[in-house]
Amino acid sequence: MHCLEPDLNVLRAPNPSPMTGDGTNTYIVGRKDLCIIDPGPDDEAHCATLLHFLRQGRQLRKILVTHSHLDHSPLARKLADHTGAEILAFGDSLAGRSARMNALAQTGDAGGGEGVDVAFRPDQTLRDGDTVQIEGDMIRAIWTPGHFGNHLCFEWRGAVFSGDHVMGWSSTFVSPPDGDIGAYMRSLDRLTKESPRRLYPGHGAPIDAPLQRIAELRAHRLAREEAIFVRLAHGARTLPQLVAEIYTDTPTALHAAAGRNVFAHLINLHERGQVKCHPTLAPEAIFARVEREC
């Protein structure tokens, strides 16, 4: 357990991986009446440490979940059963999807579904702007779809718990139909308008220059989009061809994840009428630029 600032502690779950960095950050807000943000994976040791902390004259009142991936949400129900705390989130793992992503999911053409906590159900749903009170403090929900349709960030005392929407150590994984690049970019803009003093991400260290980091992530995504466009200018490409040509410095073991990000960009470009595909919009399609007449 590590104290980050008054009334805020963090416990890192023991689930390091290429996708989670050093592990999932579980944040504990408050002094006596507590709120946990992202309880983390269903790990016995992690659960035992949290319960030991709670037994020291403290009471867990609320469990907030940024989104329902298996590294963030599964421990919520077990903690709730032990403590009587209420679980709050945007909704289940289908909540917040766009009509376009729902359509892709129904056809089965999009693939995806990596790491989804399909069993997750909150006790209470939070909408954009809803607030939760803990010991006189207000925690405000900010709906930030993109990494996941039900993704929420949480504002507290001018800082924002940013989940997997903004991290310092890595860019964000976006895999359709759960992920949506267009929504992700809009959510970056939304978080910029919040002008947070600090970001507490779901993985990695706190971010002390939030607006700079958000701008970097926006630029990274625009650069990735441009890279796709440049490759397609030389002719039609399959998704594996685009990944091999763009991610030249990335280990091949990570190419599958990279391909999901590229596919997310291609869906967005297709929606904007800048890319066409054959025979249908799917990872196995052949993609080409839509040339505009002068």
N, C-alpha and C positions, 0 to 999 in steps of 0.2 A: 504494500500500500504506500502510495507516494502523495504528499500534499502539494498541490499545484498553486493554490492561493487560499485565503481564508474561506472556509466552508466548501472547499472542493478538493476531493481526493480522487486518485485514479488507481485501479488495479488492472494490470495487463494479463490477459488470459494466456495460458501456455499453448497457443496454437500458431506458432510461426510457420510461414510458408511463403513462396514467391508471390502469392496473391494477398497475403495478410501482413507482410512485413514481419515485425517482431511479435505480432499477436494483436488481438482485439483489445482496445481500450474500454474498460468499464468505468464509467464516471459515477462518483457518489457525491451528491449535492446536499448540503445542509449540515446541521450540528447534531441534533437529537432526533427530530423528525426528518427522515431522509427520502431522497429520490435517487434512484439509480437510472442512468442513461446507458442503454445497450448492455444488458447483462452478459451477453456473449454466448459461446457455444455450451452445449450440455456437457460440461467437464466437471467431474466430481471434486477435484482439488480446487478448482476455481470457485465452485459453489461453497465448499467448506470454508475457504478463506473469507468470502463475503459474509457468510452466516456468523463466523467468529467475530468479525468486525461489528456486525449488527447486535450481537449479544452484549456488547459493552455499554449498556445503558442507552441504546439507540433503537429506533423503530423505523422500519422501512414502510413508507406510506404509498409511494408511487413507483412504478417501473415504466420508463419511457423507452420506446424502441424506434430507432431511426428508420430501420427497414428490416424486412424479414428474409435476410440471408442467414445461412446456417452458422456463420461466425458471429452473428449479432443477436439473434432473437431466441434460440431454443431454451436457454436457461431461464427465461422469463417465467414460464409456468411453474417450474419447480420452486423458484424463489417465492412466487406468489402463494403457492401451497404451504410453504414453510412459515410465511410471515403475514399472510392476509393482505398483502399489498395489491393494488389494482394495476393492471397492465393497460397502458394507453399507447395507441399508434394510429396511423392514418387509416389502416384497415388491414385486411388479409393480404395474401400474396398476389391477388388479382386486382386489388384496388389501385386506382390511379392510372391504369393503362389507357392510352389513347385509342380511339376507334380504329385507327390504322393498325396498331399493334395487336389489338384484339382480333382483327380480321386475319392477320398473319398467323397468330396463335391457333385460330380455329382451323386453318388450312393445314397446319403442321409444317409449312414450308420454311419457317424462320429458324427452326432449330432452337438453341438456347436452353434456358432452364437451369443453368449451372448454379448449384449451391442454394437453391430456393428452399426455404422452410415452408413446405406445403401445408403443414399442420398448424401454422401460426394463426391464432385468433386473439385479438385484443379484447379486454373486458369493456373498454370504452374507446370510441374513435375520436380522433382529433382532426379538425379541419384547419385550413390555413388561417392563422391569426388567433386560434384558440389559446387560452392560457391555463396554466396549472399553478396552484399556489403551494409553496413549501416554506414554512416558517416565516411567513411575511414576504418572501421573495416570489416574484412572478417568473415563470418559465413560459415563453411564447413559442408556439409551433409555427414553422415556416415550411410550407410544402415546396419541395425541391425535387420533382421527378427528373429522371435522366439516367442515373445509375440503376434506379429501380422505380417503378411507378408509385409505390407507396412511401417513397423516401421523404422523411422530415428532417430538417435541421431545427435546433432549439436555441433560442436566444435567452441569455441569463446575464444580468448585470452588464450588458453591452458586449459580452463575449458570445460566440456562437459555437455550439457543438455541431460539427459539420458532417458527422458520419463518414460515408464514403464519397460524398459529393466533392469535397475539397480536402486533399491530403498533401503534406509537404514532401513525402518520400517518393511518391509515385503519382502518375496520372490515374484517372478513374476508368475502371473497366466498364464498358457499355456493350451489353449483349442483348439484341432483340430476341423476343418481344418484351422482355422485362426491362431492358434498357432502350433509350430513345435519345439519339444525339440532338435532335432539334429541341426536345424538352430540356436536355442537359445544358445547352447553350443559353436557353431562356432562364434557367435556374441560376446559372452563373451571374447573369445580369441582375436577377432578383437579389442575390446575396451581395452583389456590389452595392446596391442601393441601401442595404442594411448598414454598410460601413462599420463592420464589427471591429472592436478593439483588439480582439484575439480570436483565433480559431482553435477549437479542441477537436481534432479529427478522430475518426474511428480507429485509425491505425497510425502509428508514428508520433512524433513529438508535436507539441503545440506550435502554432504558426503565428509569429509575432508581427508579420507584415502581410496581413490578410489580403488587402487590395492588390498588392504586388503579385502574390501567389495566384489569385483569381485571374489577373490579367495574363500571367504566364500560361495558365491552363487554357484560357481562351485562345491565345496565340498558338499554342500547341495544336489545338483542334483545327484551327483554320489552316495551319501549315500541313496537317495531315490531309485535309480536304484538297488542298492545292496539289499535294503530291499525287493523290489519286487522279486528279484531273490531268496532270502532266503525263502520267503513264498512259492514260486512255487516249491522249492526243496522238500517241504512236500506234493506236489500233486497239481493237477489242481485247479484253483480258478476262480470265477467270479469276476468282477470288484467290486461290493459291498463288497464281502468277503475280497478282498485285502485292500480296504479302511478301513474297520472295524478293520483289524488286524494291519495295519500300523499306522493309525491316531488315536491311542488310547487316546491321550491327546487333541484332537481337538473336539470342540462341534459338536454334530450331525448336527446342523443347517448348518455347513460349509462342511459337507461330500460330498454334491453334487459338490461343487467347487473342493474339493480334488480329487474326482473321475475323473474330467476332466484332472487334472494334471497327475494322474496315467495312464489314458488312453493314454495320450501323450507319456509317457515313454514306454508303451506297444507297441505303433506303432513304436517307434524308435527301440526297441528291436526286433520286428518282421522284420523290414527292415534289421537289421543286422544278421538275421537268428538265433537268440538266444531264441526266443519265438514263439510258434505256437498257433493257435486259431481255435475254432470250433463253428459254421460252417463257419463263415466269420469274417473278421476284423471289429468289431463293439463293442460298449460298452456292448452289451448284450451277447457277446461271452464267451466261457470258454477258459481260457488261461493256457498254460502249458510250461514248459521249453523244449528246444530242447537239448537232451542229446547227447554229442559228444562221438564218439568211440575213445578209446585210440589207 
